[in-house]
Amino acid sequence: MMRSIRVRLYIAFGALTALIFLVVAFEANGMRELGRTIDRLAGSALTSAEALTRLGKLAADIRIADGRAILADGSEARIAALGDARVRAARFQREVDLYAALVAGEQEQALYRALLTRADGLVRAQADLDRQFAEAGGDPAQWYRSAGRAAYDQAQAAIEALIVETERRAAADVDAARQETRGLSLIADGMLGVALLVALLAVIYPALHIVEPLARLTAAMRRLAEGDWAIEIPATERSDEIGAMARAIQALRRQGMAGEQAATALRALNADLERLAMIDPLTGVANRRYFYQRAAIEIVAAHRRRCSLACLMLDIDFFKAVNDRYGHAAGDLVLKQVAQVVLTGIRPYDLLGRLGGEEFAVLLLDAGPATAAAIGERLRAAVAGATTPIDGTPLSVTISIGVGCLGTDDVAVDPLLDRADRALYEAKRRGRNQVVGPEPMAPPAVVSER
């Protein structure tokens, strides 16, 4: 069962379309995942930055409170300032707790708890300093500067550690996102390569299996149209539509070859018929019909070119006696022999024809009376000197020749042949085996070119 080329093309392009759709869908999904990862990293960075900002503000408030206490140089003012800082720290703790409850990520919540713990530790550290200062005597300002500086440096180190940890976690999230994106990109690139390979195959397959055979069939059809029936038709062994078309072309080729052979035979037959219509079958020279056609054409040409034209009428002397004595077969041999001798003796552009029986005519182109008479004498002598073997005995015959020339008023063949025929009868009357020249005629008139 033949597989349809149309179905195969639909399957190939459908598969290519589906593969491209899958690649596009996969790329879109990867871009969505990358977008969500970037949003998560951005949210983490924003929340971490906000927490660090609040922590820095808290540390600054505590330091300001410490500074106020130092300026006041009194425990009560210092304790009051520290109390205000604790109140703000507690308020910040509640804000952090509330903000942390709104954040869904576990890492962000852990980070906020760590920030809260560090902030609360700062407050407790200030309280410990108060107790140590109350228990110890001495210069309050000097002791507080050294102890406060140590506490502040510890808080600053904690803040820097939190910043470093936040940056490390953010960098880790970015690296993870990069690895995930790189994996998605590799898969997408692989699928895109497969899609390109399938697309290349989808282009190569029609080119090799459809376009190329069609081009070969087109070239074969072109050669068939030019008459080259020997061309081999390609793709006849295929079982699809192209194979069916090739077999149909092959059938047309066979029919064309048969028609060409018939046409060749017909042309040969027509050539034979045309030759038979022009040639005398016995002697092989022009027959009466063709001689008259050719003579009419040459008469018109002679008048147009203003040149002379002559005709020789030949008759075999005593030919009836030859037939009666030796038979008609011997007479046919004599006719053939005379025709060959005369044909050899005339010029290549002259025309010899058999008008009937033993009578022949020669049309001499561009020949006046003297030239025609000279040619006639040469032919008479040649025939008289030739022999025809009849039953082992050589037989000689003679001919009588009458010469006729084209008149200025002749527009047909008969007047020319009549003059030559009258001269022939005169030659016979004079005793045969001789040439009688043409009757005296006025010179041809000049014909105007107009």
N, C-alpha and C positions, 0 to 999 in steps of 0.2 A: 504494500500500500504506500502510495507516494506521500511523503511528508511535505506539508505546505511550507514554502519559503516565507510566506506572510506570517504564519504561526511562529516560526522560528525567530523571525525578526521581532515579533511582539514579545516573545519570551526573553530574548536578549536585552531589549530596551527596558522591559519591565523589571528584570533583575537589576540592571544598572540603576534605574530610578529608585528602587527599594534600598539598594546599598547606599546611594547618595543620601537618601532620607535618613537612614540609620546614622550615617556619619554626622549629618547636621544635627540630629536629635542628641547624639552623644556629646557633641561639642557644646550645644546649648545647656545640657545638664551639667557638664563640667564648669561652664561659666557661671551657672547659678551657684554651684558648690563653692567656687572660688569667691564669688560675691558674698556669700554668707560667712565664709571664713574671714574675709577682710572686714566685714561689719563687726564680727565678734572681736577681732583684734583691735579695731578702732574703739569699740565700746570699752574694752578692758583698759586701753591706754587712757581714754578720757576719764574713766572712774578712778584709775590709779593716780592720774595727775591731779584730779580734784581732791583725793584723799591726802596726797602729799602737800598740796597747797594749804589745806585746813590744818594739817599737822604742823607745818611751818608757822602758820599764823598763831597756833596755840603756843608753840615754843617761844615765839616773839612776845606773846602776851605775858608768859611766865617771866621772861627776862625783863620785860618792862616793869612788871610788878616788883621783881627783885631790885631793879634800879631805883624804883620809887622808895623801896624800903631802905636802901643804902642812903639815899639822899635825906630821907627823914631821920636816919640814924636813931631809930627807935623800934623796939620789938612790937609794939602795938600797931604802928603804921605798917610795918613789914608783914605782920600776921594778917592784917586786913587786906593788904594787896594780894597776899597769897590766897586768902579766902576768895577774893574776886576771881582769881585765876582758876581756883578749883571749881567755882560755880560755872565758869565758861567751859572748863574741861568736862564737867558733868553734862552740860548742855550739848557739847560736841559729841560726847559719847552717845547721848540719846539720838542725835541726828544721824550718826554713823550707823547705829542699830536700825533706825528706821530706813535708811537708804540701803543698808545691806539686805534688809528683808525684801526690798523691791527687786534685787538683783538675783537672777536665777542661777548664775554660774557658781559652782562650788569653789573654784579657785579665787574668784573675786570676794566671796564671803570670808574665806580664810584670810585673805589679805586685809580686809577691813577689821577683822578681829585682832590680827597682829598689830595693826595701827592703833587700835583702841587700847590694847594691852600696853604698848609702849607709851602712849599718852598718859595712861593711868599711873604707869611706873614713874613718869616724870613728876606727877603730882605727889606721889608717896615719897619720892626722893626729896622733894622740898620739905615735906613734913618731918622727915628724918633729920634734915639739916636744922630745922627749928629746935627739935629736941636736943640735938647735940650742942647747939649754940646755947640753949638754956642751961644745960648741964655743965658746960665749960665756961670758965670765966675768961676775961681778956677783952681785947679790942674787938667789938662787934663788926665794925666796918672791915678791918683787915682780915678777920677770920672769914667773914661772909664772901669777901672777894675771892679768896683762894678756894673755899669750898664751893661757892656758886659757879666759879669758872669750871671746876672739875665736873660738876653736875651738868652744866651746859655743854661741855665738850662731850660728855657721855651721850646726851640727847642728840647732839649734832652727829655723832658717829652712828647712833641708831637710825637717824633719818637717812644718812648716806647709805647705810646697809639696806634699808628698805628700798631706796632708789635703785641700788645695784640689783637687788632681788627682782624688783619689778621689771627692770630692763632685761634681766636674764630670762624671765618668764615670757616677756613679750618677744624676745629674739627666738626662744624655743617655739613659741606659737607660729612665728613667721616661717621658721625652718620647716616645721611640720606642714604648714600650708604650702610651702614651696615644693616639698616632696610629694604631697598629694597632687598638686597641680602638675608637677613634672610627670608623674605616673599617668594622669589623665591625658596629658599632651602626647606622651609616647603612644598610648593606645589609640588616640585620635589620629596621630600621624600614620600609624600602621594601617588603620582602617581606611584612611585617605589614600595610602599607597595601593591598597587592595582595590579601592574604587577606581583609581587611575589605571591599574592593570586590567581590570574588567572592561573599562571604557576603551582601552587600547585594543583588547581582544574583540570588543564589539565593533570596532572600526575595521580591524584586519580581517575578521571573518567575512563580512559582506564583500570586502575588496577581493579576497582570494576565491571565494566560493560563488559569488554572484556577479560582481562587476567585471572581473577578468574573463569568465566564460562568456558573458554577454558581449564583451568587446571582441572576443575571438569569433563569436557567431556573426557579429556585425561585419567584421572583415571578410568572413566567408561569404556572406550574402552579397557584399559589394563585388567580390570577385565573380560570384555567380551572375550578377547583373551585367558584368563585363564580358560574359560568355566563357569564363574559365570553368568548365564542367569537371575538370580533373581534380579540383580542390577537395581535400578531405574535410568533412564536417566534424568539428570537435564536440565533446560532451554528449555523444549519443548514448553512452553507457550509464548516464545518471538517471536516477529514478524520481526526480522532482520535475517541476514545471520546465526548468531549463533543458533537462533531458528530453521531455516531450517536444519542446520547440525544436531542439536539434534534430530529433528523429523526423519531425515534419519537414524540416529543411532538407534532410537527407532524401526523403521521398520526392520532394520537388526537384532535387538534383538528379535523381534517377530519371524522372519524367523529362527533365530538361535535356539530359544526355540522350534519351531515346528520341526526343524531338530534334536535337541537333543532328543525330545520325540520319533521321528521316529527311531533314532539310538538306544534309550533304548529299544523300542519295538523289533527292529531288533536283538539286542543282546540277549534279552530274547528268541526270536524265535530261534536264532542260538543255544542258550544254550539248549533249548528244543530239537532241532534237534540233537545236539550232544549227549544229554542224550539218545534220542531215538536210535541213532546210536550205543550206547554202552550198553544200558540196555534192558533186555528182558521185554516187556511191561506187560506180565502176572505175572511173579514172582518178578520182580524188581531187579534181579541179572544181572551180566554181560551176554551179548548175545555171540553167537558163534564168531562173528567177533572181538569184543573187547577182548574176552578171548584169541584168537589166537595172536592178536597184543601184548598183555601184556605178554603172555608166551614166545614169541620170544625175547622180551626185557630181561626178567628174565633169559633166557638161556644164553644169551651173558654175563650178569652180573655174573652169577654163574661160568662160565668158567674163567672170569677175576679175580674173588675173590677166585677161587679154593674152592668153597663150594658146598654142595650137593643141589639137587632139586628133588622133587617128585611130582607125579600127582595121584589123585584118580579119577577113573571113577565110577559113581554111576548110578544105573538103578533101577527104582521102579518095584518090582516083581508083575507080573500079573496085570499090569496097564490096559491092554486092557479089561480085565474082569470087572474092575471097570467102565470103560466107557460104556461097553455094558450093565451092570446091572443098574448103577445109572445115566448114561447119561454123556455127555461131560461137563456140568456145574459142576457136582460133581467131574469129573476128574480134572477140573481146580482148584477146591478147594483143592484137594489132592496135586496137584503140588505146589500150594502156601504154603501149610502147610509143605511139605517136605523141600522146599527151605528155609523157616524161621527156621526150626529146625537145618538144616545143617549150615546155616549162623550164628546161635547162637553158634554152637559147634566148629567152626574153630577159629584160631587165628586172631587178627585184621589185620595183614599184609598178610594173605593168601587171595586167590582169588577164588570165587565161580562163575561158569558160567553154563548156560543152553545151551547145545549143540544142542538140538532138541528133541521134543516129551517128553518122561519121562526120558531122559538121561541128567545127570549133570556131571561136572568135577570140581575138586578142585585142585588148584595149591598151593603146600606147599613149601614155601621158607625156605632154610637152614634146610632141613629135610632129614634124611637118611632113609633107608628101615625100620628100627625098629620104628622110630618116625612116619613115614607115616602109618605103619600098626596099631600102637596104636591109632592114630587119627582116622583112618578109623573104627576101632572097636568101639570107643566112639560114632562116628556118627551113626553107624548101630544100636547100642543099643538105642540111643536117638530117632531115627525115629520109631523104633519098639515100644517104650513106649508111643509115642504120638498118639492122636486120632483126627480125623476130623469129626465134626458133619454133617451128611447128613440126611436131613429131620428129625431132632431130634434124629437120631441114630448115636452113635459114630462109626467111621470106622477107623480101624487100617490097616496100610500097612507096608511092609518090603522093604529093599533095599539090593541089592548085590553090593559089592565094589571090584574093582580091583586096585592094587597098581603098579605103574610104576616109575622107577627112571631114572635120567638123565645119559646117557652114556657119556664116554669120547670123543667120536667122534660125538656126536649129535650137529648139528648146526642149526637144524630146530625143529619145534614143533611136526611134525607128528611122528617121531620115539618114542618120549616120550609117546604120546597119544596111539600109537599102542601097546606099552608094557602094558600100563594100561588097554587098551581095551581087550587084550588077557587074562589078569588076570581076568577081569570082566566076560568074557565068561566062564572061568574056574570056577568062583564062581557060575554061573548059572548052569553049568553042574553038579556041586557037590550038587545042591539042593536049591540054592538061600539062601538069608538072611545070608550071611557070607562074610568075607573079605579074599581075596586071595592075598598073598604077591607078591613081584616082582620076576622076574626071576633072578637066580644068575648071577652076572656080575663081571668082573674084576674091581679092584679099579681104580679110576681115575688117569691118569698120571699127573705128575707135569708139569705145563706149565711154560716155561721160561718167565721172566719179559721182556726180550728183544723181 
